[in-house]
Amino acid sequence: MRIPHFVNVSSRREFLSRAGAGFGAIAFNYLLAQEGLFAAEAAGAAPAPHHTPRAKSIIWLFMEGGPSHLDLFDPKPMLDKMAGQPLPASFGRPITAMGTASNELMPSKRQWKRHGQSGLWVSDWYPEIAQHVDDMAIFQGCWADGLNHVGSVCQMNTGSILAGRPSMGAWVTYGLGTANENLPTFVILTDAGEVLGGPKNWSAGFLPASYQGTLLRREGTPIFHLAPPETVGDAQQRSKLDFLATLNRRFNAANSGDSDLDARLQSYELAYRMQSAAPEAIDLAKESDATRKLYGIDEPETEKFGTNCLLARRFVERGVRFIQLYSGSGSGWDAHENIEANHSKMCRQTDRPIAGLLTDLKARGLLDSTLVVWGGEFGRTPFNEKGTGRDHNPWGFTIWMAGGGIKGGQAIGATDEIGMKAVDVPCHVHDVHATILHLLGLNHKQLVYPHNGRDERPTIVGGRVITSALA
């Protein structure tokens, strides 16, 4: 007898009865893939990294406005000796943001001290962070391409001073997928005003829109419209989302390739799951008084950034891959004048919270799998602006990394004798990005996305991994 390849059914009940085992197999296939036991692509699970990752998550501490490397991590005795003199011709005549290259050299007023077994230099503006230098690799020869904040913040986030490219968090999400079911993969936290350049700094660019970051608000509801009205129950909410999904998929069938619509579908489902997960993740009520004190949440000056640092640790525990914290949102570190007052304030706001974060991650066994990055969009010039401040300096500045596969207790690269330009192991923004991606298990040359007939990658056509930073 010839057996047909399909079976006629007489009712919906009979169809569901016959297909029930198949539905279960689909779910089982997904669970196996999540455990790495089945084909990941077939089940929609996260893509595999290019090599064994050293870090599972990244916490990027972004000091917006440009912190002065010359007054924090890169002491220059020669600058102090040459104070009051014009910039020597041997250093060139840079084009500066505010036209200050002809101004006199300005010394640092900081007190410097070696710390830890490694003996790395840190100024008295960061006494608590200084206790963690043995876990840090301090990149002292960083450089970038932009002169002003908007383009430079954009480049530090996307690799380009021009808007439109995917942010690093979007590339990581595209390359590795999500590590949790109920929270965004890429989260942004701010402490003050609006980040210069706004959402383009966490945009998905030409990647599918679902890879963009999620900005969490500090005041009130962390995400707009997350909670349904009190009159809408869970069953009604689920039914509404299912109906919206049906309409959107029907539209999508006739408009294939619309990533915005696909992102909307995914965002609806994620928002539904977040309605229970997000409030728990940001609820600090169960954190001990000792933990709150560790992060400085008990002090007015450190409360905001300390809260964000503690939230970052909680997000790491819940599988969020990329957490970006802005200090001084809206160029708070931008010390064109009176750098003593500006940096004293900004350092007081961030020193204890960052030190507390490093201490807490290490105590919980999370630092080895969490890459912590500190830095701004550029540094400050050795010559003065308005007598008491420093201009923008993209030619030489400092970024440090800790945890997540970093070989701590070392300074990598250097600026010249007055801290103007990177001269040893120069580390461009693309090199910073390549190194971060490598630690997360991604090869920046293999992480590609076809766009306008070209395979785009996060470091564009440059970038190298700074191997001396790796443990």
N, C-alpha and C positions, 0 to 999 in steps of 0.2 A: 504494500500500500504506500502511495506517495504521501509524505507528510508535508503540509504547506509550511512555508517559512513564516507565516503569521497566522494568528488564530482570531477568528471573528468573535466579538463579544456582543452580548445583547443588552448590556446596561453599564452604567458608570460604576455601579457597585462591583460588578464582575471584573471590569477593567482594573479597578484599584486592588481587588483581591489577587488577580494574576500578577500585577506589576509591583505589589508591595515589597517583595524580596529584592527587586531591582532598585527601588528607592533606598532600601537599607544598604545595598552594595555600594551605591554612589557615596553615601555618607561614610561608609567604612573605608572606601578608597581614599577619601579626603583625610581621614584620621591617620591612615597608614602613611600617607605622603607627608603629613605634618611631623611624623616620627622619622622621616627619611627612609621608609621601607618600601616606597612605591614611587612611580614616576611623578615627580613634583609638578611638572607642567600639566600633565593630564588631570591632576586634581586641583589645580589652581593654587598650589601652595607656593611659599616663598622661593624665589630662584636661589640657586646655589652660589656661594662666593667663588671667586677665582682661585683662592688659596686659603689655607687655614687662617682665620682671623685671630688677631690678638685682642681685639676689643669688640664688645657686643653693642656698646652704646657710646655716644659722644656727648659731652656737655661743653658747649662753646661759650665761654665767658667773654662777651664782646664789650670792650671799653670804648663806647662810641664817642668820637671827637678827637682821638689821638693822644694817648698817654705819652709822657716824656720818658723815653728810654734813658736819657741822660741823667734823670733824677730818680730812677727806680732800679734798674738792673744793669746799667752800663756806665760805670764811673770813668771819667776822663780827666786824670791829673793835668794833662797838657792844656785842656780847656781852661782850667782854673789858673794856670800860669799865664795864659794869653788873654785873660779877661780884660775887656776894655779896648782891645786891638781890633782892627778890621779883619775880615776873613782873608787869609793869605791867598795870593793869586794861584798858588800851587794846588789849591783845593777847587779851582774853577769858580765860575760865577753862575750859580743855579738860578733858574727862573722860579720864583717863589709865588705862593698864592697871594701874598700881600705886599710883594715888592720890597722885602726886607733884607736882601742879600748884602746890601752895603752897610747894614747896621753892625754895631760892635758885638764881639763875642761876649757871651754872658755865662759866668760860672754857675755851677750847681751849689746851692746852699745846704745841701743834705749832708748828713753824717753817714758814712759808709762802714760796713762791717762784714767780715767773712762769716758764713754760717754753715752748720752741718759738718759732716766728715769731709765733704767735697770742697768746702771752703769757698763756695760761690758768693759773690758780692751782691748784697741787697741793701738799699738805703733805709733810713729810719722811717720813711713813709709807709713801709710794709713790714713791720716787725713780726706779725703773726704768720704771714705767708712765708717769711724768711725761714721759719722753722721747718719748712717742707722742701727745701732746696734739694735734698738728697733723692727726692722722688721726681725732680723736674729736669728736663732738658731745656736750656734757655737758648733759643735761636737769636743770636745777637747781630746777624747780618741779613736781616730781612729787608726786602725792597718791593716797591709797587709802582704803578704807572700813573696814578691820578694825583692831582694837586689839591682838589677840593673834596669836601665831605661826601656829597651825593654820589659822585662817580667812584670814589675810593671805597665807601661802604659797599657799594654795588659790586666792585671788583673782589673785595674780600669775601663776599657771599657767593658770587656767581662766576668769578674768573675774568670778568670784563667790566670796564668802566662804563660801558653802554648797556642800557636796560634791554631785556628781552631774553637773556639766557637763563637756563635753570639754575636754581640755587644749589648749594652743596647738599642741603638736606633733601632736596628733591631727587638729586642724583643718587644719594644713598638709599632713599626709599625705592627708587626705580631698580637699583642694583640688587637690593637685598630683600625687598618686600617688608611686610610687617612682622613683628615678633609678638604681637598681642592681638586679641580679638575685639577689645572694647574701647580702645583709646587711639588717638592719632599716632602715627609713626614719627611725625615731625612737628615739634611744638616750639612756639616762641613766647618768651616772657619778657616784659618790659618793666622798668621801675619808675619811669617819669613820664615824659612827653612822647610824641610820635617819633618813631625811627625815621631818620632822613632817607627819603626815597620810598618809604612805606612798603607796601606789599611786594614790590618787585624784588626785595631782598630775600623773600621766602617763596617766590613764585616758582611754578613748574616750567615756566618758559615755553619751549616748544615740546616738552614732554607732555604726556597726557595730564590733564588738569588734576586728576586724582592724587598726584604726587606733591602738590603744593603743601606748604606748612599751615599750621593752625595757630593763630594768635589767640592767646588766652588773656582776657582782660583782668586787671588787678582789682578793680572795684566792681561790686555787684556780681551779676551772673558772669562766670568766666567766659562763656560762649553764648552769643546772642541766640535766643529762640531755642535753647537746648531743651528746656523743660516744657512739656505740653501744658495747656490751661488746666486748672483744677477740675473743670467740668468734663474733661476728656479722659476716659479710662484707658487702661492698657489695651483691652480688646479693640476699642474704637480706634486707638492710635495705630495698632497693627493693621487693622482693616483699611485705614486711610492710606498708609504707606504702601500696602499691597495694591490698592487701586491706582495710586500715582505711578507705581512701578509698571503696571500694566499699560497705562497710557504712554509713559515715556518709552517703553520698549516698542510699542506699536509705532510711535513716531521714529524711533531709532532704526527700525527695520527699513524705513524709506530714506533715512539720512545716515547711512553708515559712515563711520569715521569721525563722528562728532564726539571728541573726547570730553567736551564740557558737559554734554548730556550724560555720558557714562560716569563722569565725576559726580554729577548731581545724584544719580541713582545710588552710587556708593556712599555719598555723604548722608543721604536719607537713612540708609541702613546703619551707618556708623553712628549717626546722631541718636538713633533709636537705642542702640546698645549702650551709648555713652550716658543716657539718662540715668542709669544706675551706677555706672563705673566712674564717671568723671567727678560727681560730688564726693564720692569716697576717696578718690585719689588726691583731691585738693583739701580735704578736711584734716586740719592739723590738730584737732582737739585731743586725739589720743597720743600725740607726741609728748614725751616727758618734759618736765621743766628743765632738766639738764640738757636735753637736745635743743630746746628752744634757746637756752643760754649759749650753747656752743655756737649757734648760727647768728647770735646777736639779735634775736627777735625780741628780746626783752628791753632793747635800747632804741630810742627814737631814731638815731642816726643810721642804724644798721637794720632796722625792722624790715624795710621794703626789700632790699637786696637779699637780706638773710632769709626772708620768707621764700623768695624765688629760688635760692640755692637749696633750701630744704625741699621745696616742691620738685626740683630737679632730681634729687636723690630718690624721692618717692616715685617719680616717673620711671627712673632707671629700674627700680625694683619691679615695676609693672610692665616692663618690656617695651618702653618707648625708646626708639633707637637714637633719635637726634633731638637734643634739647638745646635751644639757644637762649641765653640770658643776656639782655642788654643792660649795661650800667650807664647811666647818664643819657638815656634815650633822648635824642634831639641835640647831640653834640655837647653833652655835659662836661667832657674832658677837654674841650677846646679852649686852651689857655692862651689866648692872644695877648692878654695882659694879666698881671697879678697871678702868675702861676702858683705862687706860694699859697694863696687863699684857695684857688681853684683845686689844685691837686691835694692840698691838705683835706679839703672837704670830701673829694671823691675817694681818696684812699681810706679815710675813716669809714666811709660807707661800705667799702668792699673788702677791707683787710680781714676782719673777723669772719664775715660770711664765707669767704673763699677758703680761708684756713679751716673753718669748721666743716665745710664740705669735704675737703681733702681728708681731714681727720675721720669724719663719719664714714666716708666711703671705704677707707682703709680698715677701720674697725669692723665693718660689716663684711669684709672680704670682697668688696665690689670694685676697688680701685684697679685691680689687675685686669678687669674686664671692661672698665670704663675709661675712655680717653678724655682727659680734661684739657681744654685749650684756653689760653688767656692771651688777649691782645686787642688792639684797635685797628683802625683802617690805615694808620701810618704813625710816625713818631713826631718829635718836635725838633726844631733847628737849634744848633749851638749858638747862633747869633740871636739877639733880642728882637722883640717886637714891642713897641711902645714903652721900651725901657724895662718892663717887668715881666713880659710874657715871651713866648716862643711861637714861631710860625710853623706851618705844616712841613713835615719832612717825610716824603715817600722814598728817599734814596737810601735810608738806613734806619732801622728801628728794631724793636725786640718783640718776639712772641715766645711764650713758653708752653710746653706740653708736659703732662704728668699722667702716670698710670697707663693702662691699655697697651702694653708692649713697648713703652718708652724706657730707654736706658737713662735713669735719673742721675743727678749729681754731676752734670756736665754743662759747659757752655759751648755752643757750636757756632762757629763763625765769629766775625768781629766787624765793627765799624772802624773808620780811620781814627787818627789820634784825637780828633775833636768831636767824633760822633756824627759826622756829616753823612758819609756814604759807606755802604757795605763794601768791604775790601777782601774779606776772607770767608770762604764758603758762602758766597752770596746766595740767599734763599728767596726766590721770587714767590709771589702769591701762588703761582701754579705749582711750585715745589711744595709749598705748605699743603695745598690740596692733595697732591699726589701722595704725600706722606700720610696724611689722614686717611685717605681711601685705602692705602696699603694696609694700615693697621686694622681697618675694618674688613679686610679680606678681599678688597677690590683692586684690580689692576687698572690704573687710570687710562691706559692705552687700549684696553679691551672693553672697557665700559663705554659702549657706543650706542647711539640712537640715530637712525636714518632721518634726515631732515633736509628738504629741498635738494635732493640728489647727492647728499654728502653725509658720511658717517660722522656725526658730531660726538665729541667726548668732553668730559668736564674740564680738562686742562687745555682745551682748544688744540693748539699744535705744539705745546711746550710741556714743561713739567718733568721733574725727576724726583725720585724718592730719596730723601736724605737718610741714607743707610746708617750713618754714624749715630743717628738718634734712636735706632732700634735696639732693643734688649736682646 
